[in-house]
Amino acid sequence: MLKPTPIRTLALAGLLGGLMFSPLSLAQDAFIPAEAEPGTDIPSADVNFGMKPYADNTFYIVGIQQGWFNDVGINILPEPNGVALSEANTIPLLLNGQVDISSNWCVGMMPTYADTDELKCIAFIDNIVSASILANPELGLKSFADYIEEGLDFDAAIKAALAPLDGKTLVGPPDATARPFELTAGDLAGVTWELQAMEDSRSLVLAMSGRADFVHPNGAPIVYSLLKAGWTPLITLDDLLTHGPRGETSPIVALVNSTGIAANGRFVNENPNTVLRFLSVVWRTIDALEKDPSLYDLQAPYLNSVAGTSLDGAEIADMVANLHPYIGFDGSEPWYADPTSPTNIDAVYNAIIDDLVEGGVIPEGKISVETFAWNQPIWELARDYRNKAEELIAAGNAAGLAGEKAELLASAEQHFAWFNFLDAYRFALAANE
């Protein structure tokens, strides 16, 4: 079985090297929900929010510019767009409270648990599925997806897709974190190859000039460029996650890489209802982007300004759809409610925590899924409010409410459609009283 432990451990150690942490903070062991506020006013709340300079970390700008955070009483600070974060300053600013909530790769915060348990993961946004082994279109090969469409099962499809690579040369990145995907795919297909390590910029030139047959780029933009040029995705991480072996012992568990939302735990437990309202806007934005991809035009200028890219909205939409599609409220069950899913948070994070403990990054007993990842209880709380609101709205409609009560019911339906289930419940409860 593949053992990616040292690779992930080394990658995280390098990412966090040189950061200074605050002294051990007051324990934040569990998410503590609050009662729904009485009355029908939506409280106003300030949130210091930061975004890192990546496509799946900056789509929140759509909700900010559309005024959707204001719809649920949230003022994003500093105005107008929050804090533009970097890899270097995200964790320090979350720890010292200058940023309350940020976009983030949550796993990158785990090593802080050697010193403090202050930082929490509060949501997932996408599974990064850009990892791909691509074949030169001149070879005329079929992909794993092609074989699945023809009716082959997983084992037969992956063997058929990767058989042409057996004994050949694969151009892959020198970054050690790229090896687990390659080795897992090769092991499942029963094929081996000779690796030619090369930076993405050089492998792209080699591929586009027809001097490479098989490549595994590290960066999503390079994968995107080659797919646009007609290269065949022999196997992708999305293929493995969708069709591969399931369960905690699956080798695919170690490959799951989810982008999410991080927060200072103290802020979360002091403002749990604000966090629910904040996440409602995230889910609303994801839903809106799926229904109207032209909204990516709002993201493009901001992303280009912080990332140095020159993408337009259509290119961002295409890249998201192909390499890291967003997952909203209703698609979150595999992370939180399906223990057999290869992306289930318990299986994935337990494996990562074991890696970090084994690698000496975190002492044993300092971190657990429950203490670090508050995604699941927060999502379950939102789901509970959704179910209660749905029942109350149905009861109100059945009762044929009129006047002020009918207006309250309409507000409940509006916030329900905005994924703000907490206030949908509050309005619907008031309408039925």
Disulfide bonds with the S-S distance in Angstrom:
Cys106-Cys121 2.20
